[in-house]
Amino acid sequence: MQIDLELDTCGLHCPLPLLRLKKALQNLASGQVVRVLATDPAAVLDFGVFLEQAGHALLERSQTDHVLSFVIRKG
């Protein structure tokens, strides 16, 4: 899978990871893919609700140690 942008929000706390994701998505074209790395456990819920409401797709979610990884395609 081609990742068009990687966004590292590790160490940031709610709502900053979500705000950084929103800003990044504004600069992507529909269909492009962003990978977001986060350490804030609240990102799971925050991203899930936002993506559903905004029409973007969560392609993959994983966790390694304390780092969450989200792969998102812009709708």
MOPAC internal coordinates of N, CA, C and O (Angstrom, degrees):
PM7 1SCF
backbone

  N    0.0000 0     0.00 0     0.00 0    0    0    0
  C    1.4397 1     0.00 0     0.00 0    1    0    0
  C    1.5246 1   109.21 1     0.00 0    2    1    0
  O    1.2310 1   120.75 1   -43.95 1    3    2    1
  N    1.3037 1   116.17 1   136.05 1    3    2    1
  C    1.4605 1   121.01 1  -179.49 1    5    3    2
  C    1.5264 1   109.83 1   -86.25 1    6    5    3
  O    1.2310 1   120.64 1   -54.06 1    7    6    5
  N    1.3039 1   116.38 1   125.94 1    7    6    5
  C    1.4642 1   122.93 1   176.17 1    9    7    6
  C    1.5249 1   106.64 1  -100.39 1   10    9    7
  O    1.2310 1   120.31 1   -60.10 1   11   10    9
  N    1.3292 1   117.02 1   119.90 1   11   10    9
  C    1.4626 1   121.40 1  -178.30 1   13   11   10
  C    1.5256 1   112.88 1   -84.59 1   14   13   11
  O    1.2310 1   120.75 1   154.60 1   15   14   13
  N    1.3386 1   116.16 1   -25.40 1   15   14   13
  C    1.4559 1   120.28 1  -178.15 1   17   15   14
  C    1.5269 1   108.48 1  -151.75 1   18   17   15
  O    1.2310 1   120.44 1   -42.14 1   19   18   17
  N    1.3202 1   116.77 1   137.86 1   19   18   17
  C    1.4618 1   121.18 1   173.15 1   21   19   18
  C    1.5186 1   107.93 1  -114.80 1   22   21   19
  O    1.2310 1   121.25 1   -50.85 1   23   22   21
  N    1.3364 1   115.21 1   129.15 1   23   22   21
  C    1.4559 1   122.01 1  -175.83 1   25   23   22
  C    1.5227 1   108.45 1  -121.04 1   26   25   23
  O    1.2310 1   120.22 1   -61.29 1   27   26   25
  N    1.3212 1   117.19 1   118.71 1   27   26   25
  C    1.4598 1   122.15 1  -179.07 1   29   27   26
  C    1.5259 1   109.19 1  -102.13 1   30   29   27
  O    1.2310 1   120.71 1   -70.57 1   31   30   29
  N    1.3346 1   116.25 1   109.43 1   31   30   29
  C    1.4591 1   120.71 1   177.87 1   33   31   30
  C    1.5313 1   111.19 1  -111.39 1   34   33   31
  O    1.2310 1   120.44 1  -161.05 1   35   34   33
  N    1.3189 1   116.76 1    18.95 1   35   34   33
  C    1.4644 1   121.28 1  -179.58 1   37   35   34
  C    1.5231 1   110.28 1   -58.72 1   38   37   35
  O    1.2310 1   121.06 1   -44.46 1   39   38   37
  N    1.3269 1   115.58 1   135.54 1   39   38   37
  C    1.4525 1   120.93 1   179.83 1   41   39   38
  C    1.5161 1   113.69 1    90.36 1   42   41   39
  O    1.2310 1   120.09 1   167.14 1   43   42   41
  N    1.3258 1   117.44 1   -12.86 1   43   42   41
  C    1.4648 1   120.94 1   178.65 1   45   43   42
  C    1.5222 1   109.29 1   -90.50 1   46   45   43
  O    1.2310 1   120.78 1   -30.96 1   47   46   45
  N    1.3212 1   116.12 1   149.04 1   47   46   45
  C    1.4602 1   121.65 1  -178.71 1   49   47   46
  C    1.5248 1   109.93 1  -114.47 1   50   49   47
  O    1.2310 1   121.36 1   -21.19 1   51   50   49
  N    1.3110 1   115.00 1   158.81 1   51   50   49
  C    1.4571 1   123.81 1  -179.95 1   53   51   50
  C    1.5254 1   109.75 1   -49.26 1   54   53   51
  O    1.2310 1   119.45 1   -48.12 1   55   54   53
  N    1.3087 1   118.66 1   131.88 1   55   54   53
  C    1.4630 1   129.74 1     9.58 1   57   55   54
  C    1.5278 1   114.28 1  -100.34 1   58   57   55
  O    1.2310 1   119.60 1  -169.13 1   59   58   57
  N    1.3259 1   118.37 1    10.87 1   59   58   57
  C    1.4681 1   120.32 1  -172.76 1   61   59   58
  C    1.5286 1   114.69 1   -59.42 1   62   61   59
  O    1.2310 1   118.17 1   136.59 1   63   62   61
  N    1.3454 1   121.09 1   -43.41 1   63   62   61
  C    1.4673 1   118.51 1   178.09 1   65   63   62
  C    1.5328 1   112.43 1   -57.66 1   66   65   63
  O    1.2310 1   120.57 1   138.20 1   67   66   65
  N    1.3265 1   116.52 1   -41.80 1   67   66   65
  C    1.4660 1   120.35 1   179.51 1   69   67   66
  C    1.5253 1   110.94 1   -66.66 1   70   69   67
  O    1.2310 1   120.18 1   137.86 1   71   70   69
  N    1.3079 1   117.26 1   -42.14 1   71   70   69
  C    1.4686 1   119.85 1   179.14 1   73   71   70
  C    1.5295 1   111.40 1   -63.47 1   74   73   71
  O    1.2310 1   120.39 1   139.55 1   75   74   73
  N    1.3313 1   116.87 1   -40.45 1   75   74   73
  C    1.4716 1   120.28 1   177.82 1   77   75   74
  C    1.5331 1   110.78 1   -65.07 1   78   77   75
  O    1.2310 1   120.25 1   141.19 1   79   78   77
  N    1.3388 1   117.12 1   -38.81 1   79   78   77
  C    1.4588 1   120.78 1   177.54 1   81   79   78
  C    1.5250 1   110.56 1   -63.82 1   82   81   79
  O    1.2310 1   120.01 1   133.26 1   83   82   81
  N    1.3185 1   117.58 1   -46.74 1   83   82   81
  C    1.4695 1   121.09 1   179.41 1   85   83   82
  C    1.5282 1   110.79 1   -57.14 1   86   85   83
  O    1.2310 1   120.73 1   134.90 1   87   86   85
  N    1.3242 1   116.22 1   -45.10 1   87   86   85
  C    1.4665 1   120.79 1  -179.48 1   89   87   86
  C    1.5270 1   110.60 1   -64.13 1   90   89   87
  O    1.2310 1   120.16 1   137.74 1   91   90   89
  N    1.3231 1   117.31 1   -42.26 1   91   90   89
  C    1.4648 1   121.14 1   179.71 1   93   91   90
  C    1.5233 1   110.86 1   -63.41 1   94   93   91
  O    1.2310 1   120.19 1   138.69 1   95   94   93
  N    1.3254 1   117.24 1   -41.31 1   95   94   93
  C    1.4655 1   120.43 1  -178.90 1   97   95   94
  C    1.5291 1   111.94 1   -65.17 1   98   97   95
  O    1.2310 1   120.01 1   150.09 1   99   98   97
  N    1.3173 1   117.59 1   -29.91 1   99   98   97
  C    1.4664 1   120.89 1   177.83 1  101   99   98
  C    1.5284 1   111.52 1   -61.79 1  102  101   99
  O    1.2310 1   120.49 1   150.97 1  103  102  101
  N    1.3277 1   116.67 1   -29.03 1  103  102  101
  C    1.4623 1   121.08 1  -177.41 1  105  103  102
  C    1.5175 1   113.69 1   -93.16 1  106  105  103
  O    1.2310 1   119.91 1  -179.41 1  107  106  105
  N    1.3340 1   117.78 1     0.59 1  107  106  105
  C    1.4604 1   121.70 1   179.46 1  109  107  106
  C    1.5176 1   110.50 1  -103.20 1  110  109  107
  O    1.2310 1   120.99 1   -27.70 1  111  110  109
  N    1.3191 1   115.71 1   152.30 1  111  110  109
  C    1.4645 1   121.31 1   174.79 1  113  111  110
  C    1.5166 1   109.22 1   -84.87 1  114  113  111
  O    1.2310 1   120.60 1   -23.63 1  115  114  113
  N    1.3023 1   116.47 1   156.37 1  115  114  113
  C    1.4605 1   121.06 1   177.21 1  117  115  114
  C    1.5246 1   109.90 1   -54.91 1  118  117  115
  O    1.2310 1   120.42 1   -46.64 1  119  118  117
  N    1.3281 1   116.80 1   133.36 1  119  118  117
  C    1.4606 1   121.83 1  -179.51 1  121  119  118
  C    1.5168 1   114.35 1    94.71 1  122  121  119
  O    1.2310 1   120.07 1   164.65 1  123  122  121
  N    1.3302 1   117.47 1   -15.35 1  123  122  121
  C    1.4553 1   119.20 1   178.58 1  125  123  122
  C    1.5262 1   110.07 1   -75.20 1  126  125  123
  O    1.2310 1   121.05 1   -20.84 1  127  126  125
  N    1.3351 1   115.59 1   159.16 1  127  126  125
  C    1.4635 1   121.94 1  -172.11 1  129  127  126
  C    1.5215 1   110.77 1  -120.40 1  130  129  127
  O    1.2310 1   121.21 1   -44.40 1  131  130  129
  N    1.3401 1   115.30 1   135.60 1  131  130  129
  C    1.4596 1   121.98 1   176.99 1  133  131  130
  C    1.5291 1   108.22 1  -122.11 1  134  133  131
  O    1.2310 1   120.83 1   -39.78 1  135  134  133
  N    1.3341 1   116.02 1   140.22 1  135  134  133
  C    1.4620 1   121.28 1   171.69 1  137  135  134
  C    1.5255 1   106.79 1  -107.72 1  138  137  135
  O    1.2310 1   120.84 1   -52.78 1  139  138  137
  N    1.3234 1   115.99 1   127.22 1  139  138  137
  C    1.4526 1   121.46 1   179.58 1  141  139  138
  C    1.5280 1   108.25 1  -113.61 1  142  141  139
  O    1.2310 1   120.56 1   -50.25 1  143  142  141
  N    1.3245 1   116.53 1   129.75 1  143  142  141
  C    1.4556 1   122.72 1   173.96 1  145  143  142
  C    1.5248 1   107.43 1  -105.50 1  146  145  143
  O    1.2310 1   120.81 1   -46.55 1  147  146  145
  N    1.3362 1   116.06 1   133.45 1  147  146  145
  C    1.4625 1   120.18 1  -177.59 1  149  147  146
  C    1.5189 1   110.03 1  -145.84 1  150  149  147
  O    1.2310 1   121.20 1   -27.33 1  151  150  149
  N    1.3254 1   115.32 1   152.67 1  151  150  149
  C    1.4634 1   120.27 1   175.52 1  153  151  150
  C    1.5270 1   111.31 1  -114.42 1  154  153  151
  O    1.2310 1   119.83 1   172.41 1  155  154  153
  N    1.2994 1   117.93 1    -7.59 1  155  154  153
  C    1.4666 1   122.17 1   179.68 1  157  155  154
  C    1.5294 1   109.37 1   -81.72 1  158  157  155
  O    1.2310 1   119.55 1   -64.30 1  159  158  157
  N    1.3388 1   118.46 1   115.70 1  159  158  157
  C    1.4628 1   120.82 1  -179.21 1  161  159  158
  C    1.5264 1   113.37 1   -58.84 1  162  161  159
  O    1.2310 1   119.93 1   154.81 1  163  162  161
  N    1.3321 1   117.74 1   -25.19 1  163  162  161
  C    1.4617 1   121.45 1   179.01 1  165  163  162
  C    1.5295 1   112.06 1   -66.16 1  166  165  163
  O    1.2310 1   120.06 1   162.54 1  167  166  165
  N    1.3160 1   117.48 1   -17.46 1  167  166  165
  C    1.4643 1   121.18 1  -179.08 1  169  167  166
  C    1.5250 1   111.32 1   -60.95 1  170  169  167
  O    1.2310 1   119.81 1   147.72 1  171  170  169
  N    1.3284 1   117.97 1   -32.28 1  171  170  169
  C    1.4677 1   120.99 1  -179.52 1  173  171  170
  C    1.5204 1   109.54 1   -57.95 1  174  173  171
  O    1.2310 1   120.22 1   128.38 1  175  174  173
  N    1.3170 1   117.19 1   -51.62 1  175  174  173
  C    1.4606 1   121.19 1  -179.65 1  177  175  174
  C    1.5232 1   111.41 1   -71.47 1  178  177  175
  O    1.2310 1   120.33 1   134.48 1  179  178  177
  N    1.3250 1   116.97 1   -45.52 1  179  178  177
  C    1.4684 1   120.93 1  -178.19 1  181  179  178
  C    1.5280 1   111.34 1   -58.31 1  182  181  179
  O    1.2310 1   120.51 1   130.52 1  183  182  181
  N    1.3236 1   116.63 1   -49.48 1  183  182  181
  C    1.4586 1   120.23 1  -178.47 1  185  183  182
  C    1.5186 1   110.58 1   -65.56 1  186  185  183
  O    1.2310 1   120.35 1   138.05 1  187  186  185
  N    1.3421 1   116.94 1   -41.95 1  187  186  185
  C    1.4593 1   120.44 1  -178.27 1  189  187  186
  C    1.5098 1   112.58 1   -58.18 1  190  189  187
  O    1.2310 1   120.30 1   131.22 1  191  190  189
  N    1.3222 1   117.03 1   -48.78 1  191  190  189
  C    1.4573 1   122.21 1  -179.84 1  193  191  190
  C    1.5287 1   110.07 1   -64.65 1  194  193  191
  O    1.2310 1   120.23 1   132.65 1  195  194  193
  N    1.3187 1   117.16 1   -47.35 1  195  194  193
  C    1.4634 1   120.67 1  -179.21 1  197  195  194
  C    1.5201 1   112.03 1   -60.31 1  198  197  195
  O    1.2310 1   120.14 1   132.23 1  199  198  197
  N    1.3277 1   117.34 1   -47.77 1  199  198  197
  C    1.4654 1   120.66 1  -176.54 1  201  199  198
  C    1.5190 1   111.10 1   -62.89 1  202  201  199
  O    1.2310 1   120.48 1   140.16 1  203  202  201
  N    1.3208 1   116.68 1   -39.84 1  203  202  201
  C    1.4680 1   120.17 1   179.11 1  205  203  202
  C    1.5275 1   110.52 1   -64.63 1  206  205  203
  O    1.2310 1   120.09 1   135.86 1  207  206  205
  N    1.3167 1   117.43 1   -44.14 1  207  206  205
  C    1.4603 1   121.36 1  -178.09 1  209  207  206
  C    1.5247 1   112.38 1   -71.05 1  210  209  207
  O    1.2310 1   120.25 1   146.37 1  211  210  209
  N    1.3282 1   117.13 1   -33.63 1  211  210  209
  C    1.4715 1   121.08 1  -175.54 1  213  211  210
  C    1.5219 1   113.06 1   -90.25 1  214  213  211
  O    1.2310 1   119.85 1   169.04 1  215  214  213
  N    1.3296 1   117.88 1   -10.96 1  215  214  213
  C    1.4613 1   120.22 1   176.83 1  217  215  214
  C    1.5196 1   114.40 1    85.36 1  218  217  215
  O    1.2310 1   119.98 1  -159.14 1  219  218  217
  N    1.3305 1   117.64 1    20.86 1  219  218  217
  C    1.4549 1   121.24 1   175.53 1  221  219  218
  C    1.5289 1   108.71 1   -95.44 1  222  221  219
  O    1.2310 1   120.01 1   -18.05 1  223  222  221
  N    1.3365 1   117.58 1   161.95 1  223  222  221
  C    1.4651 1   121.25 1  -175.47 1  225  223  222
  C    1.5213 1   111.42 1  -112.73 1  226  225  223
  O    1.2310 1   120.98 1   -50.33 1  227  226  225
  N    1.3245 1   115.72 1   129.67 1  227  226  225
  C    1.4600 1   121.48 1   171.99 1  229  227  226
  C    1.5206 1   106.99 1   -85.79 1  230  229  227
  O    1.2310 1   120.61 1   -70.09 1  231  230  229
  N    1.3310 1   116.44 1   109.91 1  231  230  229
  C    1.4582 1   121.64 1  -176.96 1  233  231  230
  C    1.5166 1   112.12 1   -84.65 1  234  233  231
  O    1.2310 1   120.90 1   147.26 1  235  234  233
  N    1.3231 1   115.88 1   -32.74 1  235  234  233
  C    1.4678 1   119.91 1  -175.46 1  237  235  234
  C    1.5172 1   109.55 1  -159.75 1  238  237  235
  O    1.2310 1   121.10 1   -38.18 1  239  238  237
  N    1.3354 1   115.51 1   141.82 1  239  238  237
  C    1.4609 1   120.85 1   172.54 1  241  239  238
  C    1.5153 1   107.48 1  -135.97 1  242  241  239
  O    1.2310 1   120.60 1   -48.00 1  243  242  241
  N    1.3276 1   116.45 1   132.00 1  243  242  241
  C    1.4568 1   120.36 1   179.11 1  245  243  242
  C    1.5243 1   108.85 1  -146.17 1  246  245  243
  O    1.2310 1   121.48 1   -10.81 1  247  246  245
  N    1.3344 1   114.78 1   169.19 1  247  246  245
  C    1.4523 1   120.32 1   178.68 1  249  247  246
  C    1.5136 1   109.29 1  -141.15 1  250  249  247
  O    1.2310 1   121.01 1   -47.67 1  251  250  249
  N    1.3268 1   115.68 1   132.33 1  251  250  249
  C    1.4543 1   122.61 1   174.20 1  253  251  250
  C    1.5170 1   106.32 1  -125.55 1  254  253  251
  O    1.2310 1   120.75 1   -59.67 1  255  254  253
  N    1.3241 1   116.17 1   120.33 1  255  254  253
  C    1.4632 1   121.29 1  -172.52 1  257  255  254
  C    1.5297 1   108.37 1    54.09 1  258  257  255
  O    1.2310 1   119.92 1    61.26 1  259  258  257
  N    1.3167 1   117.76 1  -118.74 1  259  258  257
  C    1.4688 1   120.36 1  -178.97 1  261  259  258
  C    1.5239 1   112.41 1  -105.81 1  262  261  259
  O    1.2310 1   120.12 1  -169.66 1  263  262  261
  N    1.3272 1   117.38 1    10.34 1  263  262  261
  C    1.4618 1   120.98 1  -177.72 1  265  263  262
  C    1.5255 1   109.72 1  -102.27 1  266  265  263
  O    1.2310 1   121.56 1   -57.84 1  267  266  265
  N    1.3223 1   114.63 1   122.16 1  267  266  265
  C    1.4600 1   121.99 1   175.93 1  269  267  266
  C    1.5214 1   108.55 1   -90.66 1  270  269  267
  O    1.2310 1   120.98 1   -38.11 1  271  270  269
  N    1.3170 1   115.73 1   141.89 1  271  270  269
  C    1.4726 1   121.49 1   178.59 1  273  271  270
  C    1.5220 1   108.14 1  -125.13 1  274  273  271
  O    1.2310 1   120.80 1   -51.78 1  275  274  273
  N    1.3345 1   116.08 1   128.22 1  275  274  273
  C    1.4550 1   122.58 1   178.72 1  277  275  274
  C    1.5172 1   107.97 1  -122.45 1  278  277  275
  O    1.2310 1   120.18 1   -50.19 1  279  278  277
  N    1.3317 1   117.26 1   129.81 1  279  278  277
  C    1.4587 1   121.33 1   174.68 1  281  279  278
  C    1.5313 1   105.87 1  -110.81 1  282  281  279
  O    1.2310 1   120.76 1   -59.18 1  283  282  281
  N    1.3244 1   116.16 1   120.82 1  283  282  281
  C    1.4575 1   122.40 1  -170.60 1  285  283  282
  C    1.5191 1   110.54 1  -127.95 1  286  285  283
  O    1.2310 1   121.15 1   -46.24 1  287  286  285
  N    1.3494 1   115.40 1   133.76 1  287  286  285
  C    1.4658 1   120.20 1   174.85 1  289  287  286
  C    1.5273 1   108.30 1  -104.84 1  290  289  287
  O    1.2310 1   121.14 1   -51.23 1  291  290  289
  N    1.3340 1   115.42 1   128.77 1  291  290  289
  C    1.4547 1   120.41 1   179.36 1  293  291  290
  C    1.5211 1   109.33 1   -68.48 1  294  293  291
  O    1.2310 1   121.24 1   -46.16 1  295  294  293
  N    1.3309 1   115.23 1   133.84 1  295  294  293
  C    1.4624 1   121.90 1  -179.87 1  297  295  294
  C    1.5047 1   112.60 1   -80.02 1  298  297  295
  O    1.2310 1   120.10 1   180.00 1  299  298  297

